Amino acid sequence: IKKGNFSYSIVVVGEPPYSETKGGNMNLTLPAPGPAIIENVCTSVKCVVTIIYGRPLVIEKYVPKMDALVM
């Protein structure tokens, strides 16, 4: 992302929709391309990140890059 004349960006990432066992797996990390989008945008401009998910996700390493988080 090129830094433009923006005060903030809104980043929306998360898991694809699923139901019951189709979404079940042992990996509780934010799926790609979410981490790359957070890294790219939030290092260029202040950002508000919205994460859409159906279960708890491990996001601690991304939180310091965010200015605000909505879950």
SEFI-976568 format. One record per residue: chain; y, x, z negated of N, C-alpha, C in turn. Coordinates in pm, whole numbers, plus 50000, padded with zeros to 5 digits. Atoms other than C-alpha are relative to their C-alpha. Layout:
<atoms>
atom cadena = A	n.y = Y	n.x = X	n.z = Z	ca.y = Y	ca.x = X	ca.z = Z	c.y = Y	c.x = X	c.z = Z;
...
</atoms>
This chain:
<atoms>
atom cadena = A	n.y = 49882	n.x = 50085	n.z = 50000	ca.y = 50000	ca.x = 50000	ca.z = 50000	c.y = 50124	c.x = 50089	c.z = 50000;
atom cadena = A	n.y = 49875	n.x = 49928	n.z = 50001	ca.y = 50343	ca.x = 50128	ca.z = 50082	c.y = 50092	c.x = 49934	c.z = 49898;
atom cadena = A	n.y = 49909	n.x = 50056	n.z = 50099	ca.y = 50593	ca.x = 50088	ca.z = 49804	c.y = 50120	c.x = 49942	c.z = 50073;
atom cadena = A	n.y = 49889	n.x = 50070	n.z = 49937	ca.y = 50843	ca.x = 49831	ca.z = 49924	c.y = 50103	c.x = 49964	c.z = 49897;
atom cadena = A	n.y = 49896	n.x = 50046	n.z = 50090	ca.y = 51125	ca.x = 49649	ca.z = 49759	c.y = 49945	c.x = 49885	c.z = 49914;
atom cadena = A	n.y = 50067	n.x = 50101	n.z = 50080	ca.y = 50894	ca.x = 49460	ca.z = 49520	c.y = 50022	c.x = 50028	c.z = 49852;
atom cadena = A	n.y = 49994	n.x = 49984	n.z = 50145	ca.y = 50939	ca.x = 49398	ca.z = 49148	c.y = 49859	c.x = 50010	c.z = 49943;
atom cadena = A	n.y = 50139	n.x = 50003	n.z = 50044	ca.y = 50571	ca.x = 49318	ca.z = 49093	c.y = 49911	c.x = 49959	c.z = 50116;
atom cadena = A	n.y = 50101	n.x = 50053	n.z = 49907	ca.y = 50254	ca.x = 49256	ca.z = 49290	c.y = 49903	c.x = 49916	c.z = 49918;
atom cadena = A	n.y = 50105	n.x = 50081	n.z = 50062	ca.y = 49989	ca.x = 48997	ca.z = 49212	c.y = 49870	c.x = 50036	c.z = 50069;
atom cadena = A	n.y = 50129	n.x = 49956	n.z = 49949	ca.y = 49635	ca.x = 49126	ca.z = 49255	c.y = 49895	c.x = 49903	c.z = 49947;
atom cadena = A	n.y = 50108	n.x = 50091	n.z = 50041	ca.y = 49343	ca.x = 48881	ca.z = 49250	c.y = 49868	c.x = 50060	c.z = 50047;
atom cadena = A	n.y = 50131	n.x = 49943	n.z = 49970	ca.y = 48992	ca.x = 49028	ca.z = 49231	c.y = 49895	c.x = 49927	c.z = 49917;
atom cadena = A	n.y = 50104	n.x = 50062	n.z = 50081	ca.y = 48656	ca.x = 48916	ca.z = 49097	c.y = 49867	c.x = 49997	c.z = 50069;
atom cadena = A	n.y = 50135	n.x = 50014	n.z = 49948	ca.y = 48303	ca.x = 48814	ca.z = 49164	c.y = 49994	c.x = 49886	c.z = 50101;
atom cadena = A	n.y = 50018	n.x = 50113	n.z = 49908	ca.y = 48187	ca.x = 48596	ca.z = 49453	c.y = 49938	c.x = 49883	c.z = 49923;
atom cadena = A	n.y = 50058	n.x = 50114	n.z = 50070	ca.y = 48086	ca.x = 48243	ca.z = 49353	c.y = 49847	c.x = 50005	c.z = 50000;
atom cadena = A	n.y = 50146	n.x = 50004	n.z = 50011	ca.y = 47730	ca.x = 48197	ca.z = 49234	c.y = 49962	c.x = 49893	c.z = 49899;
atom cadena = A	n.y = 50049	n.x = 50102	n.z = 50093	ca.y = 47516	ca.x = 47957	ca.z = 49038	c.y = 49869	c.x = 50049	c.z = 49938;
atom cadena = A	n.y = 50119	n.x = 49966	n.z = 50079	ca.y = 47261	ca.x = 48035	ca.z = 48766	c.y = 49941	c.x = 50134	c.z = 50039;
atom cadena = A	n.y = 50069	n.x = 49871	n.z = 49982	ca.y = 47006	ca.x = 48305	ca.z = 48857	c.y = 50046	c.x = 50078	c.z = 50122;
atom cadena = A	n.y = 49952	n.x = 49925	n.z = 49883	ca.y = 47158	ca.x = 48393	ca.z = 49196	c.y = 50108	c.x = 50100	c.z = 49960;
atom cadena = A	n.y = 49895	n.x = 49910	n.z = 50044	ca.y = 47446	ca.x = 48553	ca.z = 49009	c.y = 49956	c.x = 50095	c.z = 49892;
atom cadena = A	n.y = 50048	n.x = 49917	n.z = 50110	ca.y = 47234	ca.x = 48714	ca.z = 48743	c.y = 49963	c.x = 50140	c.z = 50047;
atom cadena = A	n.y = 50043	n.x = 49862	n.z = 49979	ca.y = 47212	ca.x = 49092	ca.z = 48747	c.y = 50041	c.x = 50080	c.z = 49877;
atom cadena = A	n.y = 49974	n.x = 49917	n.z = 50118	ca.y = 47232	ca.x = 49375	ca.z = 48496	c.y = 50129	c.x = 50080	c.z = 50013;
atom cadena = A	n.y = 49878	n.x = 49924	n.z = 49976	ca.y = 47549	ca.x = 49525	ca.z = 48646	c.y = 50120	c.x = 49915	c.z = 49958;
atom cadena = A	n.y = 49888	n.x = 50077	n.z = 50051	ca.y = 47851	ca.x = 49405	ca.z = 48448	c.y = 50134	c.x = 50061	c.z = 50041;
atom cadena = A	n.y = 49875	n.x = 49940	n.z = 49952	ca.y = 48111	ca.x = 49600	ca.z = 48645	c.y = 50066	c.x = 49912	c.z = 50104;
atom cadena = A	n.y = 49924	n.x = 50072	n.z = 49899	ca.y = 48381	ca.x = 49460	ca.z = 48867	c.y = 49953	c.x = 50043	c.z = 50138;
atom cadena = A	n.y = 50054	n.x = 49961	n.z = 49870	ca.y = 48237	ca.x = 49448	ca.z = 49221	c.y = 50108	c.x = 50050	c.z = 50097;
atom cadena = A	n.y = 49912	n.x = 49949	n.z = 49894	ca.y = 48389	ca.x = 49633	ca.z = 49517	c.y = 50041	c.x = 49883	c.z = 50088;
atom cadena = A	n.y = 49898	n.x = 49895	n.z = 50000	ca.y = 48649	ca.x = 49623	ca.z = 49657	c.y = 50101	c.x = 49989	c.z = 49887;
atom cadena = A	n.y = 49907	n.x = 50023	n.z = 50109	ca.y = 48814	ca.x = 49509	ca.z = 49330	c.y = 50058	c.x = 50126	c.z = 49937;
atom cadena = A	n.y = 49945	n.x = 49879	n.z = 50062	ca.y = 48842	ca.x = 49851	ca.z = 49163	c.y = 50093	c.x = 50079	c.z = 50092;
atom cadena = A	n.y = 49916	n.x = 49927	n.z = 49905	ca.y = 48985	ca.x = 50014	ca.z = 49477	c.y = 50134	c.x = 49929	c.z = 50021;
atom cadena = A	n.y = 49876	n.x = 50076	n.z = 49982	ca.y = 49241	ca.x = 49735	ca.z = 49518	c.y = 50090	c.x = 50020	c.z = 49879;
atom cadena = A	n.y = 49920	n.x = 49977	n.z = 50121	ca.y = 49354	ca.x = 49770	ca.z = 49156	c.y = 50060	c.x = 50139	c.z = 50002;
atom cadena = A	n.y = 49952	n.x = 49861	n.z = 49995	ca.y = 49381	ca.x = 50147	ca.z = 49194	c.y = 50112	c.x = 50017	c.z = 50102;
atom cadena = A	n.y = 49904	n.x = 49984	n.z = 49890	ca.y = 49570	ca.x = 50129	ca.z = 49523	c.y = 50133	c.x = 49930	c.z = 49969;
atom cadena = A	n.y = 49878	n.x = 50079	n.z = 50019	ca.y = 49817	ca.x = 49855	ca.z = 49433	c.y = 50071	c.x = 50038	c.z = 49870;
atom cadena = A	n.y = 49939	n.x = 49981	n.z = 50131	ca.y = 49874	ca.x = 49921	ca.z = 49063	c.y = 50055	c.x = 50141	c.z = 49978;
atom cadena = A	n.y = 49939	n.x = 49868	n.z = 50010	ca.y = 49952	ca.x = 50289	ca.z = 49114	c.y = 50125	c.x = 50010	c.z = 50087;
atom cadena = A	n.y = 49884	n.x = 49999	n.z = 49911	ca.y = 50216	ca.x = 50199	ca.z = 49375	c.y = 50115	c.x = 49913	c.z = 49952;
atom cadena = A	n.y = 49899	n.x = 50095	n.z = 50044	ca.y = 50400	ca.x = 49909	ca.z = 49213	c.y = 49949	c.x = 49932	c.z = 49873;
atom cadena = A	n.y = 50045	n.x = 50073	n.z = 50119	ca.y = 50393	ca.x = 49720	ca.z = 48883	c.y = 49916	c.x = 49881	c.z = 50045;
atom cadena = A	n.y = 50090	n.x = 50105	n.z = 49953	ca.y = 50113	ca.x = 49467	ca.z = 48898	c.y = 49951	c.x = 49909	c.z = 49890;
atom cadena = A	n.y = 50066	n.x = 50101	n.z = 50082	ca.y = 49975	ca.x = 49151	ca.z = 48745	c.y = 49864	c.x = 49979	c.z = 50065;
atom cadena = A	n.y = 50135	n.x = 50013	n.z = 49947	ca.y = 49597	ca.x = 49143	ca.z = 48789	c.y = 49936	c.x = 49873	c.z = 49945;
atom cadena = A	n.y = 50078	n.x = 50119	n.z = 50037	ca.y = 49400	ca.x = 48817	ca.z = 48787	c.y = 49856	c.x = 50028	c.z = 50037;
atom cadena = A	n.y = 50142	n.x = 49977	n.z = 49976	ca.y = 49024	ca.x = 48852	ca.z = 48752	c.y = 49928	c.x = 49866	c.z = 49991;
atom cadena = A	n.y = 50079	n.x = 50123	n.z = 49995	ca.y = 48799	ca.x = 48562	ca.z = 48852	c.y = 49854	c.x = 50041	c.z = 49983;
atom cadena = A	n.y = 50135	n.x = 49958	n.z = 50033	ca.y = 48454	ca.x = 48588	ca.z = 48702	c.y = 49924	c.x = 49887	c.z = 49935;
atom cadena = A	n.y = 50084	n.x = 50101	n.z = 50062	ca.y = 48162	ca.x = 48388	ca.z = 48568	c.y = 49928	c.x = 50050	c.z = 49877;
atom cadena = A	n.y = 50064	n.x = 49938	n.z = 50117	ca.y = 48054	ca.x = 48623	ca.z = 48288	c.y = 50085	c.x = 50116	c.z = 49955;
atom cadena = A	n.y = 49920	n.x = 49885	n.z = 50043	ca.y = 48194	ca.x = 48910	ca.z = 48085	c.y = 49981	c.x = 50118	c.z = 50096;
atom cadena = A	n.y = 50004	n.x = 49881	n.z = 49915	ca.y = 48280	ca.x = 49215	ca.z = 48293	c.y = 50063	c.x = 50118	c.z = 49925;
atom cadena = A	n.y = 49945	n.x = 49879	n.z = 50060	ca.y = 48347	ca.x = 49573	ca.z = 48183	c.y = 50119	c.x = 50044	c.z = 50086;
atom cadena = A	n.y = 49879	n.x = 49968	n.z = 49922	ca.y = 48708	ca.x = 49640	ca.z = 48288	c.y = 50091	c.x = 50099	c.z = 49927;
atom cadena = A	n.y = 49914	n.x = 49917	n.z = 50082	ca.y = 48839	ca.x = 49878	ca.z = 48021	c.y = 50067	c.x = 50114	c.z = 50076;
atom cadena = A	n.y = 49940	n.x = 49885	n.z = 49931	ca.y = 48897	ca.x = 50169	ca.z = 48259	c.y = 50112	c.x = 49959	c.z = 50097;
atom cadena = A	n.y = 49895	n.x = 50047	n.z = 49909	ca.y = 49122	ca.x = 49954	ca.z = 48482	c.y = 50123	c.x = 49949	c.z = 49926;
atom cadena = A	n.y = 49891	n.x = 50062	n.z = 50077	ca.y = 49338	ca.x = 49801	ca.z = 48207	c.y = 50124	c.x = 50090	c.z = 49989;
atom cadena = A	n.y = 49880	n.x = 49918	n.z = 50010	ca.y = 49570	ca.x = 50104	ca.z = 48163	c.y = 50085	c.x = 50003	c.z = 50128;
atom cadena = A	n.y = 49927	n.x = 50001	n.z = 49873	ca.y = 49670	ca.x = 50076	ca.z = 48531	c.y = 50078	c.x = 49870	c.z = 50020;
atom cadena = A	n.y = 49942	n.x = 50133	n.z = 49984	ca.y = 49774	ca.x = 49709	ca.z = 48490	c.y = 50123	c.x = 49984	c.z = 49912;
atom cadena = A	n.y = 49886	n.x = 50037	n.z = 50082	ca.y = 50106	ca.x = 49578	ca.z = 48367	c.y = 49976	c.x = 49868	c.z = 49929;
atom cadena = A	n.y = 50039	n.x = 50127	n.z = 50062	ca.y = 49958	ca.x = 49235	ca.z = 48291	c.y = 49863	c.x = 49961	c.z = 50054;
atom cadena = A	n.y = 50135	n.x = 50040	n.z = 49963	ca.y = 49612	ca.x = 49080	ca.z = 48302	c.y = 49980	c.x = 49853	c.z = 49969;
atom cadena = A	n.y = 50037	n.x = 50141	n.z = 50017	ca.y = 49501	ca.x = 48718	ca.z = 48350	c.y = 49853	c.x = 49990	c.z = 50032;
atom cadena = A	n.y = 50144	n.x = 50015	n.z = 49978	ca.y = 49136	ca.x = 48631	ca.z = 48311	c.y = 49964	c.x = 49855	c.z = 49992;
</atoms>
